Amino acid sequence: SKIECQLSEENSVKYLRTENLVVHSHPTVDNALVIDALIVNDAAFNLPYPSLNVTFSDINDNIIAKRTFNPKEYVKGELAGENRLPGHRQVHISLAIKDPGANATNYSLTLQPAS
């Protein structure tokens, strides 16, 4: 007999990681930044796209700006409408945000289960 196994959404992000995080000035919009990164699925199976937490902080780790992007906000182009990242695949994401200012010297991108 076959046993169905379901991975909980909370545990799914442990198989996902980000790579090649780059933040740069927006090419056409003043006072805006573009965040580019790869989301990599290390699992052999499809996983739900996560929410992305973007945090900017100053030199003393005080948070200056924080934003969460849900999958509908960043899954675009040929992937639009997809809700799962295929196993052993990666997807490039690009996010445009308001520039948090010159004091925002540190930034991070973390993943969490989409709500």
Secondary structure, DSSP 8 states (H G I E B T S, - for coil): --------HHHHGGGEEEEEEEEEE-SSSTTEEEEEEEEEE-SSS-EE--EEEEEEE-TT--EEEEEEE-HHHH--GGGTT--EE-TT-EEEEEEEEE---TT--EEEEEEE---
